[in-house]
Amino acid sequence: MPIIREPYSSNWTRDVNGELQLTFVFILEFWLTLTFLETYDLREENAYLRGRINELNRQLDNANGELHNLRLDVGQLQSYNNILSQKNDGLHHQHSSDLQDIEFEEDQ
């Protein structure tokens, strides 16, 4: 009876399987390292962005405070302007009356 040889010996299969396992382990470790580095980079970037957002929020709060103060100033200026307009109208009316009195006296 002829001996049928397997095309690959069990030693070869074991060597290939071992190499495949080593390659798989290497790829897995490499992937895990990249994932860790990406996660670390993302954490650093996240921390930076959180700090930047906090700074921008602080600046926005300051700007809102300044805007509030400006609105108060505008309100006070509008009130003062209204008072001056009323006084001006009163003076204008009084001046017109005085001019009419002077013209009336000159006509007589």
C-alpha positions in Angstrom: 0.0 0.0 0.0 1.4 3.3 -1.0 2.1 5.9 1.7 0.1 9.0 1.1 1.9 12.0 2.4 0.1 15.0 3.4 1.2 18.0 1.4 2.2 19.8 4.5 3.8 18.1 7.5 2.4 18.7 10.9 5.6 20.4 11.8 5.1 22.9 9.0 1.5 23.4 10.1 2.6 24.0 13.6 5.3 26.4 12.5 2.8 28.3 10.3 0.2 28.4 13.0 2.8 29.6 15.5 3.9 32.3 13.1 0.2 33.3 12.4 -0.4 33.4 16.2 2.7 35.6 16.7 1.6 37.8 13.8 -1.9 38.1 15.2 -0.5 38.9 18.7 1.8 41.5 17.1 -1.0 43.1 15.2 -3.3 43.0 18.2 -0.6 44.7 20.4 0.1 47.2 17.7 -3.6 48.0 17.4 -4.0 48.3 21.2 -1.0 50.6 21.3 -2.4 52.8 18.6 -5.8 52.8 20.3 -4.2 53.8 23.6 -2.2 56.6 21.9 -5.3 57.8 20.1 -7.3 57.7 23.3 -4.5 59.6 25.1 -4.3 62.2 22.3 -8.1 62.5 22.4 -8.0 63.0 26.2 -5.3 65.7 25.8 -7.3 67.4 23.1 -10.5 67.1 25.1 -8.8 68.7 28.1 -7.4 71.5 26.0 -10.8 72.1 24.4 -12.5 72.1 27.8 -10.1 74.7 29.0 -10.6 76.7 25.9 -14.4 76.5 26.3 -14.1 77.6 29.9 -12.0 80.6 28.9 -14.4 81.5 26.1 -17.3 81.2 28.5 -15.5 83.5 31.0 -14.9 86.1 28.2 -18.6 85.8 27.1 -19.7 86.4 30.7 -17.5 89.5 30.9 -18.8 90.8 27.6 -22.4 90.2 28.8 -21.6 92.1 32.0 -20.2 95.0 29.9 -23.2 94.9 27.6 -25.5 95.1 30.6 -23.7 98.1 32.0 -23.8 99.8 28.6 -27.6 99.2 28.4 -28.0 100.8 31.8 -25.9 103.8 30.6 -28.0 104.1 27.5 -31.2 104.0 29.6 -29.8 106.8 31.8 -28.7 108.8 28.8 -32.1 108.4 27.2 -33.8 109.6 30.4 -31.5 112.6 30.7 -32.0 113.3 27.0 -35.8 113.3 27.5 -35.4 115.7 30.5 -33.2 118.0 28.4 -35.7 117.9 25.5 -38.5 118.8 27.8 -36.5 121.7 29.2 -35.5 122.7 25.7 -39.1 122.6 24.5 -40.1 124.7 27.5 -37.4 127.3 26.8 -38.3 127.4 23.2 -41.9 127.9 24.0 -41.0 130.6 26.6 -38.6 132.3 24.1 -41.3 132.2 21.5 -43.8 133.8 23.9 -41.2 136.5 24.9 -40.6 137.2 21.2 -44.4 137.5 20.6 -44.6 139.9 23.6 -41.8 142.0 22.2 -43.3 142.1 18.8 -46.7 143.0 20.3 -45.1 145.8 22.3 -43.3 147.1 19.2 -46.6 147.1 17.2 -48.4 149.3 19.8 
